[in-house]
Amino acid sequence: MTRILFICSRNRLRSPTAEAVFSGREGIEALSAGTSPDAELRVDADLIEWADLIVAMERSHRRKLMRDFPRLMRDKKIAVLGIKDDYGYMQTELVALLERAMAPYL
């Protein structure tokens, strides 16, 4: 079972969509969190430790993780998808973009 943690800013649109899309896949457990103080679920050390793969929507999310959790992130596999905050929750275009961007990691 591969545990994937999806990260965006506020954990309201992009990362919860990714969690919903990929959590139903065989062999995958998915969770999502945000880097902002006002995130629905803010990323913490327990989530980082839980994950086999951390998937950030933007480079800024990766930078925040590296800054806030340097010791934990040292040995973590992290991917940056480059998906801007331009989509609604479960928007068809976002789902298609996530599917394409995640293909190399699945």
N, C-alpha and C positions, 0 to 999 in steps of 0.2 A: 504494500500500500504506500503510495507516494502522498505525502502531506504538503499541500501547496498553500502558502499564505499570500493573498493578493492585497496590495497596498495602494491606496490613493490618498487624497488629502483628508476628506471629511467622512469617508466610508458611507456615502449615501447613494452614489450612482455607479461609478466605474467598478470599484472593487466588489461591491455586493452583486453586481451583474455577473462578474467573473466567477464569484463564489457559486451563484445559482446555476450558471451554465456548466461548470466543470465538476461540481460536487456530485452530480448524478452519474458520472463516468465510472466505469469499472476500474478499480485499482487506484482511485484518486479520492482523497479526503481534501476538502477545500474550506478555508476560512478567509475572512477579509477583515481589514482594519484600516484605520487612517492615521496620518502623522500629525494632524492639527489638534490643538487642545480641545476644539469643539466637535471632534469626530464622534460619530455614533458609537463606535467601539475604537478606542485608541490603542495603537500597537504598544505592546509591552514585552518585557523579557520572556515571559512564559510563552507567548505566541511565537516569538522568534525561535526559542528553543524547540518548540513543537514542530516547526516547519523543516521539511527536507529541501524545499525550494521556496524562495521568496521572490515574488513577481511584483515589481514596482511599475506603476503606470507611467511615471516620468522620472527623469534623472534627478530632479529635486527631491523626490521621495527617497531615492537611493542615498543621496547625500545626507538627508536627515537621519536615516537609519544608521549610516556609518558614523555620524557625529554623536548620536544619542546612545548607541549600543556598540561601541567599537570592539569590545572584547567578544561579544556574542556574534557579531557579523564577520569576524575574521575568518571563520571556517565555513561560512554559509554560502551556498550557491544562490546567486541572485541574478535575475533577468530584469531588464528594463524594456518595456514594450513601446514606449514613445506614444502613448495614447493621451491626447489632451482632454481637458474637461469640457468637451463640446457635445456631450450626449446625455440623454435621459436614461433612467433605469430601464434595463431590458430593451432599449431601443434597437431595432433590427440592425441598423448599421453598426452599432457598438458590438452586438453579439457576433456579427460576421467578422469584424476587425479583430476581436478577441480570438475567435477560432483560427484565423490566419496567423496571428502573431504568436499564438501558443503552440502551433503545430510542431516546431522544432523541439519543444520541451516535453512533449507527450509520448 
